[in-house]
């Protein structure tokens, strides 16, 4: 059996005239009409594609994912900055806690004969403030802050921290850090 291949203008292509196993090629001068077909059975042909045909389509398909990844990396950097700020705030809170504890002790330990209702109220206030700052410090110190890196395959890798991943209705990856 001879190898068959049809060629001609794009506008003249008629799949019903091709035979199974036959190739059809348009040879128009307009490059947007350079097309290749393959006949699998009488009247049933498929249009074939090349790397050049698909490269622009692949870029269009991948672009939203690349933008989402860049957004995730930016969010990770923001989370890291926020964690650093929280650490700084914890240090300030520790300083304030120590100051309130010292003030509370001075009111509580002072001369009991000269202590008025105001000094007792102040002692209670400073004691409560010391407890609040102690709680903030404990929370900040015990936080397990995540670290993110992107490996050579452009995969986002997380270590440490608690991260919750989920997919929304549009199948977009959502994540949140719980500290």
C-alpha positions as CSV (number, residue, x, y, z in Angstrom):
1,X,0.0,0.0,0.0
2,X,1.4,3.4,-0.9
3,X,1.8,6.2,1.7
4,X,-0.7,8.9,1.0
5,X,-0.7,12.5,2.0
6,X,-2.9,15.3,0.8
7,X,-1.9,18.9,0.6
8,X,-3.7,22.0,-0.4
9,X,-5.2,25.3,0.8
10,X,-6.9,25.5,4.2
11,X,-10.2,26.5,2.7
12,X,-10.2,23.4,0.4
13,X,-9.8,20.9,3.2
14,X,-12.6,18.2,3.2
15,X,-12.2,15.5,5.9
16,X,-14.7,13.2,4.1
17,X,-12.3,12.8,1.2
18,X,-9.4,11.4,3.3
19,X,-8.7,7.7,3.8
20,X,-7.7,6.1,7.2
21,X,-4.0,6.7,8.0
22,X,-3.7,9.6,5.6
23,X,-2.2,13.0,6.5
24,X,-3.5,16.3,5.3
25,X,-1.4,19.5,5.3
26,X,-2.5,23.0,4.4
27,X,0.1,24.9,2.5
28,X,-1.4,28.4,2.6
29,X,1.0,31.3,2.6
30,X,-0.7,32.7,5.7
31,X,1.2,31.0,8.6
32,X,-1.9,31.1,10.9
33,X,-3.4,28.6,8.5
34,X,-0.6,26.1,8.6
35,X,-2.5,23.0,9.8
36,X,-1.9,19.3,9.9
37,X,-4.7,16.7,10.0
38,X,-4.6,12.9,10.4
39,X,-7.5,10.6,9.2
40,X,-8.3,7.7,11.5
41,X,-11.5,6.5,9.8
42,X,-13.5,7.7,6.9
43,X,-14.8,11.2,7.8
44,X,-13.0,11.2,11.2
45,X,-9.9,13.4,11.3
46,X,-8.0,15.0,14.1
47,X,-6.1,18.2,13.9
48,X,-2.5,17.7,15.0
49,X,-0.4,20.3,17.0
50,X,3.2,21.1,17.5
51,X,5.3,22.7,20.3
52,X,5.0,26.0,18.5
53,X,1.2,25.7,18.5
54,X,1.0,24.9,22.2
55,X,3.7,27.1,23.7
56,X,1.6,30.2,23.8
57,X,-1.4,28.2,25.2
58,X,0.7,26.6,27.9
59,X,2.0,30.1,29.0
60,X,-1.6,31.3,29.2
61,X,-2.7,28.3,31.2
62,X,0.3,28.5,33.6
63,X,0.2,32.3,34.2
64,X,-2.5,32.3,36.9
65,X,-0.7,29.6,38.8
66,X,2.6,31.5,38.6
67,X,0.9,34.6,39.8
68,X,-0.8,32.7,42.6
69,X,2.6,31.3,43.6
70,X,4.2,34.7,43.6
71,X,1.3,35.9,45.8
72,X,1.8,33.0,48.2
73,X,5.5,33.9,48.4
74,X,4.6,37.5,49.1
75,X,2.1,36.3,51.8
76,X,4.8,34.2,53.3
77,X,7.2,37.1,53.5
78,X,4.4,39.2,55.1
79,X,3.9,36.4,57.6
80,X,7.6,36.3,58.4
81,X,7.5,40.1,58.9
82,X,4.5,39.8,61.1
83,X,6.2,37.0,63.2
84,X,9.2,39.2,63.6
85,X,7.0,42.1,64.7
86,X,5.2,39.7,67.2
87,X,8.6,38.7,68.6
88,X,9.5,42.4,69.0
89,X,6.2,43.1,70.7
90,X,6.8,40.1,73.0
91,X,10.0,41.6,74.1
92,X,8.3,45.0,74.8
93,X,5.5,43.1,76.6
94,X,8.1,41.3,78.8
95,X,9.6,44.7,79.7
96,X,6.2,46.1,80.5
97,X,5.3,43.0,82.5
98,X,8.4,43.3,84.6
99,X,7.7,47.0,85.2
100,X,4.1,46.2,86.2
101,X,5.2,43.4,88.5
102,X,7.7,45.6,90.2
103,X,5.1,48.4,90.7
104,X,2.6,45.8,92.0
105,X,5.2,44.4,94.4
106,X,6.0,47.9,95.7
107,X,2.4,48.6,96.4
108,X,1.8,45.2,98.0
109,X,4.9,45.3,100.2
110,X,4.7,49.0,101.3
111,X,3.9,50.2,104.7
112,X,0.5,48.5,105.6
113,X,-0.4,51.1,108.1
114,X,-0.3,53.9,105.5
115,X,-1.9,51.8,102.7
116,X,-5.1,53.4,101.4
117,X,-7.9,52.0,99.2
118,X,-6.1,53.6,96.3
119,X,-2.8,51.8,96.8
120,X,-4.7,48.5,97.1
121,X,-6.6,49.2,93.9
122,X,-3.2,50.1,92.2
123,X,-1.7,46.9,93.5
124,X,-4.6,44.9,92.0
125,X,-4.4,46.8,88.7
126,X,-0.6,46.3,88.3
127,X,-0.9,42.7,89.3
128,X,-3.6,42.1,86.6
129,X,-1.5,44.0,84.0
130,X,1.5,41.8,84.9
131,X,-0.6,38.6,84.4
132,X,-1.9,39.9,81.0
133,X,1.6,40.7,79.7
134,X,2.9,37.4,81.0
135,X,0.1,35.7,79.0
136,X,1.1,37.6,75.9
137,X,4.8,36.7,76.4
138,X,4.0,33.0,76.8
139,X,1.9,33.0,73.7
140,X,4.6,34.8,71.6
141,X,7.4,32.6,72.9
142,X,5.5,29.3,72.4
143,X,4.4,30.3,68.8
144,X,5.8,27.9,66.3
145,X,6.5,30.2,63.3
146,X,6.7,28.6,59.9
147,X,9.6,29.0,57.4
148,X,8.9,28.8,53.6
149,X,11.3,28.1,50.8
150,X,10.9,27.5,47.1
151,X,13.0,24.6,45.8
152,X,14.6,24.2,42.4
153,X,11.4,22.7,41.0
154,X,9.4,25.8,42.0
155,X,7.7,23.8,44.8
156,X,6.7,25.8,47.9
157,X,8.1,24.0,51.0
158,X,7.0,24.8,54.6
159,X,8.8,23.8,57.7
160,X,7.7,24.5,61.3
161,X,4.5,26.3,62.2
162,X,1.0,25.1,61.8
163,X,-0.5,25.6,58.4
164,X,-4.0,24.7,57.2
165,X,-4.4,24.1,53.5
166,X,-7.8,23.9,51.7
167,X,-9.3,24.2,48.2
168,X,-12.1,26.7,47.5
169,X,-15.0,26.2,45.1
170,X,-12.8,27.3,42.1
171,X,-10.1,24.8,43.2
172,X,-7.7,27.5,44.3
173,X,-5.3,26.5,47.1
174,X,-6.0,28.5,50.3
175,X,-3.8,28.4,53.3
176,X,-3.6,30.1,56.7
177,X,-1.0,30.1,59.4
178,X,-2.2,29.6,62.9
179,X,0.2,30.7,65.5
